[in-house]
């Protein structure tokens, strides 16, 4: 990051300067655009603790928290609404759903859809073969593609976050800011049709 030196007047009073002038590095805010899917993956990893028994406001049914968690996660970047369960239906309605058999290559931030034992489960693809989801029993968890397959079976579909964003008039990139040496980024929603 670029640095900016600022002179600070030390010990100034009636007598004026007391001696050497220390230089202090001022925190600078750097703003840049990142793909919306990357912002979602960052929120998924940074905003929820591993094993957190997170409960959303959409339903008090612990067995449906994967949908509610996805709604909370996607709402952070301006997609869907935080008070509606987000599952494959929203992606189908947005023209952004892909069957696992159609050759679609998932991107970070995409919704993964499984059908374990006749039920359903949703999570977010983080990229590099990794997933994160709010599981009914274990809370929020990060797992590999192999672990996901062992727990839920094969992915049966994908919700493309970039296609859903486009259909809802939400920008494909979000602005992210970093101040000083802080590692956290905060996405600012950028919308427009």
N, C-alpha and C positions, 0 to 999 in steps of 0.2 A: 504494500500500500504506500502511496505517497505520504511523506511526512511533511509537517509544517512546523517550523520552529517559531516560538513566540517568546519574546523577552518578558520576564516577569520582574517587576521592581520589588526587591526584597528590602524589608526593614525601613520603608520610607516613612518619615514623620516630619517633624519640624526641622530636623537637621538635614533632610534630603537623603541621598543615596548612602548606603552603609558600606559599599564595596562592590564585590563582583556581582554581576547580573547573571543568575542562573537561567539556562535555557530549558524550557519544558516542552515536551512534545504534546501538541494538542491533538485530541482525538478527531479524526476526520471520518465523515460518513461517506462511504462509497456505495453508489446505487448501480445495479446492473440487472439485466433481464435474464431470467432462467426459464426453461420450459416449464409449463404448468405441471406436467407429470413429475418433474424433479422436485418442485415445490411441495407437491402432495407427499412424495416419498420422504422428504425432510420432515414434514409435519408428522407423518406416521411414526418416524423414528424418534423425534425429539419431544413431541408433546404428550406422549403416553409412556408410562414406565413399563418395563418388562414384567409380566405377571399381574399388572394392574387389573383389578376387577371393575373396570370402568363401566358405568351404567349411564345410558343416554336418557333423554327426556321423551323420546318417541314412544317407548314402551317400557314397562317395568318387568317384562318377561325376560329373564336371564338367557333363555334359549334363542332369543331374537336379537341379541346385542350386536352380532356381527353386522347386521343391516343398519342398526342405529349408529354404530361406530363409523361405518362407511359414510353415512349421512353427515355426521359431525366432521369427519375428515375432509370430505369434498366441499362442504359449506365454507371451510376456512379459506378456500380460493374462489368463492363465489359461484360454485356449481350446486345445482339442486337446492333444496331448502333443508334446514337443520331439523325441521319438525316432521319430516317424512322419511320413512324407511327407504334406503337406496339399495336396490337389487338389480337384477338383470332387466326387469321391466322398464326402468328408467332409461337404460342404455338402448333397449329395443325401440322405445318410443322416440329416442333421439337419433335413430338410425346409426347407432354406434356400437351395436352388439355384433360379436363375431363368434361363431361356433369354433371350437378348438380344432375341428377337422378342416376348416377353410384355409389354413396356411397363414393366418394372421400372426405376426411376430409382436408379442406384447412389449410395451414400453413402460418405463417407470411411471407409476401413478395409475396404471390401468387396474380395473377391477378384475379379480379372478373369481370364477364361479365353479363350485364343486357340487356334486350330488352324492354325498356319502350316505349309504344305507337307505336310499330313497328320500332322504331329506335334502337340505341345501346348506351351503356355507359360502360366505363371501370374505374376501380379503383383498389387500392391495399388493400389486407386484412392485417390488422395490428396485428391480433390475438385477442383473448378474445372477439370476436363478434364485433370488431370495424373495420371501413373502412376509407380510405382517398382517395379523388379523386379531379380532377380539373373539376368542374361543369361549364357548359356553362354560366349560369347566376350568380352564387354565388361565383365563384372562387374556390380556394383550400379549401376544407371542410373536417372535420372529423365527422363521424356519426356512430351511432349504427346500428346493423343488422335491427332493427325495423324501424329506420328512413330510411335506404336504401330501405327496402321493400315498405314503404309508398311513397318514391320518384320515385323509378325505377321498382318496382315489385320484383318478386323473382329472385335470382341469377340463370342464366341458364347454366353457365359454369365457370370453373376454369382453369387458366393457372398455372401449377405447376412450380414454380421457380427453385426448386432443379432438376427436370427432364430436364428443359430447359438448365440449367447450365451444366448438365452432357452431354447433346447432343452437346453443343457448346464447350466442353473442358474447361469450367471454373470451378474452384475449388468449392466444396460444402461449404467451409468456406472461410472467408476473414480475413485478419489480421487487427486488430483494435488496436489503441494505445491511451493511456491516459497518460497525463503528469501532474504531481503534483495533484492539486485538481480540475483540469479542468474536467467538466462533458461531454464535447463533445468527440466523438470518430471519428477518420478518418479511413475509410476503404482503405486499399491498395489492389489493384487488384492482385490476385494470379491466374495465368492461367497455363494450361498444360493439355495435353491429356493423 
